[in-house]
Every structure is written in structure tokens, then in C-alpha cells.
Amino acid sequence: MRRAVLDARSGRTPDERQEAERALLTHALGLPELVRARTVAGYAAIGTEPGTRSLLEALRVRGARVLLPVLRADHDLDWAEYAGADGLRRTPHGLLEPAGPGLGVDAVTEADAVLLPGLAVDRRGVRLGRGGGSYDRALARLDRAGRRVPLLLLLYPDEIVDHVPAERHDRPVTAVVTPRGVTRFPSAAGG
């Protein structure tokens, strides 16, 4: 399933990806969860992922504190504050991370909403990630801290599928934003 999604993404032209990023920005900025969020944990999209740069910048300009992940050697996620596109650096893994100081792995618990990367989501709101478990650990920290915040996924429309394999620790997302609009998942009510 992961390979099929990645193959489909690689078939999108740069113009299609740019148009999708503009539409995602419009739909995401209107989400009540992001309108009222003072701190948003997000990510800087790379390659053929649905673009996030416009959204990150718009949230920052709006006054939200935006935290981005910094991948640690153990594949856990530290977090650092997003200070604009000029403050991002490319890592040897090809990721874009903030160049500023790390805030620690528990900084994600300060978020009022979390933007998640993914490859697909099913009708229950179960997210298919890349399989590394980094975000599962971050979401577990939210649970341990008693933080049931909205989990928002950014995808292309054809990445909403009938079924994604789930494990017991998988938390359903609150909503998926695609260039066509927003789909909410009632099973994830309250975050």
C-alpha cells in the first residue's frame, strides 16, 4: 500500500502539487481547530508530499507558535520552533528541520492541534504512516499527558481509502484535509 501511494504521488506534476498546496491552505486555514490553536505541531513537507510551506507560514503570520519535528538518531522526534522558511535546513535524510534549538521530545504536548504526515487514511480515520513509528511515539506522549488535541492529516483525495491496517496503539485522526475539502471522522471525537 505504501509503495502504491508513493508511486501515485511521484506521477503528480509540479504544477499539480502547487495547485494542491494552494487548495490545502484554503481548506486548512478555515478549520476551527487551527483558527483557535495558539500552538500547532506541524511538519515541513518534502518531495511529493502534499505541500505544507504555505500553511506553516500562514499559521506563523497569524500568530500561532508552530513547532516542527527534528528527527533524532533513535527515530524519536524532538521539536523546534518554526521561524520561517529561511530557518529550515535540509538534513542528510532529506528532511527539512528548523535550525533553532531543540525543545525536547515532550514539546509536542504543548500543541493545541497536530498536523500529521501520512500516506493514506481509511473511513475510520486510521492513518497509514511511513512505518517508522516516530509519530506514534509523539502521539503516545500526548496521551500520557492527557492531551486529546485534534489530529489533522494532509493528503491527496485519492489517498482516502476503504481500509488501512491498524494496530492497537493507532489513534484515529480527527479530520483529513485534501485539496477538495475536509473529511471528519466521528470516531476521533475530542481529538
C-alpha positions in Angstrom: 0.0 0.0 0.0 2.8 2.4 0.9 4.6 1.8 -2.4 1.3 2.3 -4.4 0.7 5.7 -2.8 4.3 6.8 -3.3 4.2 5.8 -6.9 1.0 7.7 -7.5 2.5 10.8 -5.8 5.5 10.7 -8.0 3.2 10.8 -11.0 1.9 14.3 -10.0 3.4 17.2 -11.9 5.0 20.2 -10.0 2.0 22.3 -11.2 -0.5 19.8 -9.8 1.4 19.7 -6.4 1.5 23.5 -6.3 -2.2 23.8 -7.1 -2.9 21.2 -4.4 -0.9 23.1 -1.8 -2.9 26.3 -2.5 -6.2 24.4 -2.1 -4.9 22.7 1.1 -4.0 26.1 2.5 -7.5 27.5 1.9 -9.3 24.5 3.5 -6.9 24.1 6.4 -6.8 27.7 7.5 -10.6 27.7 7.9 -10.6 24.7 10.3 -11.8 25.8 13.7 -9.1 23.6 15.3 -6.4 25.7 13.6 -8.2 29.1 13.9 -8.2 28.8 17.7 -4.8 27.0 18.1 -2.1 29.0 19.8 0.5 26.3 19.2 0.4 23.9 16.3 2.8 20.9 15.8 3.3 20.5 12.1 5.9 19.3 9.7 7.7 20.6 6.6 6.6 18.5 3.6 9.3 17.1 1.4 9.3 15.6 -2.1 5.9 14.7 -3.4 4.1 15.0 -0.1 1.1 17.4 -0.1 2.8 20.8 0.5 2.8 22.5 3.9 5.0 25.5 3.5 2.3 28.0 2.7 0.2 26.7 5.6 3.1 26.8 8.1 3.9 30.4 7.1 0.2 31.4 7.2 -0.2 30.0 10.7 3.0 31.7 11.9 1.9 35.1 10.4 -1.5 34.6 12.0 0.3 34.5 15.4 0.4 30.7 16.1 3.5 29.2 17.5 4.5 26.5 15.0 6.6 23.5 16.2 8.3 21.2 13.7 9.8 17.8 14.3 13.6 17.2 14.4 14.3 13.5 13.8 16.7 12.1 16.5 19.1 9.3 15.9 16.8 6.9 17.7 13.9 7.9 15.3 12.1 9.7 18.0 11.0 13.4 17.5 12.5 16.4 19.2 10.7 19.6 18.3 11.9 23.1 17.4 10.1 26.4 16.7 9.4 27.3 13.0 10.8 30.8 12.4 10.1 30.9 8.6 11.3 29.1 5.5 14.7 30.7 5.8 15.2 29.0 9.2 14.8 25.5 7.7 17.8 23.2 6.9 17.9 20.0 4.9 19.2 17.0 6.9 21.3 14.1 5.5 18.0 12.1 5.5 16.5 14.8 3.1 14.1 16.2 5.8 13.5 19.9 6.4 14.0 20.8 10.0 14.2 24.1 12.0 17.8 25.2 12.6 16.8 26.6 16.0 17.3 24.9 19.4 15.5 21.7 20.2 12.7 22.0 22.8 12.7 18.3 23.7 10.5 15.3 22.9 7.7 16.5 25.2 7.3 19.8 23.5 4.5 18.2 21.3 2.3 18.2 24.5 2.1 22.0 24.2 0.3 21.8 20.9 -3.4 22.7 20.6 -3.5 20.8 17.2 -1.2 18.5 15.4 -0.7 18.3 11.6 0.4 14.8 10.7 2.1 13.5 7.6 0.8 10.3 6.1 0.2 8.2 3.1 -3.4 7.2 3.4 -6.4 7.3 5.8 -9.4 5.0 5.9 -13.0 5.6 6.6 -12.5 5.1 10.3 -9.8 7.8 10.4 -6.9 5.3 10.7 -3.7 6.8 9.3 -1.1 5.0 7.3 2.3 6.5 8.0 5.7 5.6 6.6 6.2 2.9 9.1 9.0 4.3 11.3 6.9 4.9 14.4 8.2 8.4 15.1 4.7 10.0 15.2 3.2 7.0 17.1 5.7 7.9 19.9 4.8 11.6 19.7 1.0 10.8 19.9 1.7 8.5 22.8 3.2 11.4 24.7 0.1 13.4 24.1 -2.0 10.5 25.5 0.3 10.2 28.6 -0.1 14.0 29.2 -3.9 13.7 29.0 -3.9 15.9 25.9 -6.7 15.0 23.4 -5.9 17.5 20.7 -7.2 17.5 17.1 -5.1 15.3 14.8 -5.2 16.7 11.3 -3.9 14.8 8.3 -3.0 16.4 4.9 -3.5 14.1 1.9 -4.5 14.0 -1.8 -8.1 13.0 -2.4 -7.3 9.5 -3.7 -5.5 8.7 -0.5 -8.7 8.3 1.4 -9.2 4.5 1.1 -11.6 1.9 2.5 -9.2 0.2 4.9 -5.8 0.7 6.4 -4.2 -1.9 8.6 -4.4 -0.8 12.2 -2.6 -1.7 15.4 -3.9 -1.3 18.9 -1.8 1.9 19.6 -3.1 3.7 16.4 -5.2 6.7 17.2 -7.7 7.8 14.6 -7.3 11.3 13.2 -9.9 14.0 13.7 -10.0 15.0 10.1 -8.2 14.8 6.8 -7.7 17.9 4.6 -7.4 17.3 0.9 -7.4 19.8 -2.0 -11.1 19.0 -2.4 -12.1 19.8 1.2 -12.3 18.4 4.7 -13.5 14.9 5.9 -14.1 14.5 9.6 -14.1 11.2 11.5 -16.6 10.9 14.3 -14.6 8.0 15.9 -11.9 10.5 16.8 -14.3 13.0 18.6 -12.5 15.1 21.1 -9.2 14.9 19.4 
